[in-house]
Amino acid sequence: MGIADSFKNFFESFDANNLEDTIVDYIVNQIDEGKVLSEIMDSPFVKNRLNDAQRDQILNNPEIAQATLDEVK
């Protein structure tokens, strides 16, 4: 499972399709540019779209963490 799929699975609980697509695209692009997930979660783009709890859930989700590691390998 790729990083985009992992994020899409995570966001299913929020029921926000447009927001989901926007955030997933942004995160995947940022990871492709070499940024780490914690740095991406602190960016204004993400902070303006997700609350603190949502960002913490992403950072602490093992499936997303593994997909992020797989993406940068």
C-alpha positions as CSV (number, residue, x, y, z in Angstrom):
1,M,0.0,0.0,0.0
2,G,1.4,3.4,-1.0
3,I,1.5,6.6,1.0
4,A,-1.4,8.1,-0.8
5,D,-3.6,5.0,-0.1
6,S,-2.6,5.2,3.6
7,F,-3.6,8.8,3.9
8,K,-6.9,8.1,2.0
9,N,-7.7,5.3,4.5
10,F,-6.9,7.6,7.4
11,F,-9.1,10.5,6.1
12,E,-12.1,8.2,5.5
13,S,-13.0,8.8,9.2
14,F,-13.2,12.6,8.5
15,D,-15.6,12.3,5.5
16,A,-14.1,15.2,3.7
17,N,-13.3,14.2,0.1
18,N,-12.1,17.5,-1.4
19,L,-10.0,18.3,1.7
20,E,-8.7,14.7,1.7
21,D,-7.5,14.9,-1.9
22,T,-5.9,18.3,-1.4
23,I,-4.1,17.3,1.8
24,V,-3.0,13.9,0.3
25,D,-1.6,15.5,-2.8
26,Y,0.2,18.1,-0.8
27,I,1.8,15.6,1.6
28,V,2.8,13.2,-1.1
29,N,4.4,16.1,-3.1
30,Q,6.2,17.4,-0.1
31,I,7.6,13.9,0.7
32,D,8.7,13.5,-2.9
33,E,10.6,16.8,-2.4
34,G,12.5,15.3,0.6
35,K,10.6,16.8,3.5
36,V,9.9,14.8,6.6
37,L,6.3,14.2,7.7
38,S,6.6,16.2,11.0
39,E,7.9,19.2,9.0
40,I,5.0,18.9,6.6
41,M,2.4,18.7,9.4
42,D,3.8,22.0,10.8
43,S,3.5,23.8,7.5
44,P,0.9,26.6,7.3
45,F,-0.8,24.8,4.4
46,V,-1.6,21.8,6.6
47,K,-2.2,23.8,9.8
48,N,-4.9,25.8,8.0
49,R,-6.7,22.7,6.9
50,L,-6.4,20.2,9.8
51,N,-6.7,20.8,13.5
52,D,-4.1,19.8,16.1
53,A,-5.7,16.4,16.9
54,Q,-5.9,15.4,13.2
55,R,-2.3,16.3,12.6
56,D,-1.3,14.3,15.8
57,Q,-3.3,11.3,14.6
58,I,-1.4,11.4,11.2
59,L,1.9,11.6,12.9
60,N,1.1,8.8,15.3
61,N,-0.5,6.4,12.8
62,P,1.8,3.4,12.2
63,E,0.4,2.7,8.7
64,I,1.1,6.2,7.6
65,A,4.6,6.1,9.1
66,Q,5.4,2.9,7.3
67,A,4.1,4.2,4.0
68,T,6.1,7.4,4.4
69,L,9.3,5.3,5.0
70,D,8.5,3.1,2.0
71,E,8.0,6.2,-0.2
72,V,11.4,7.7,0.6
73,K,13.3,4.4,0.1
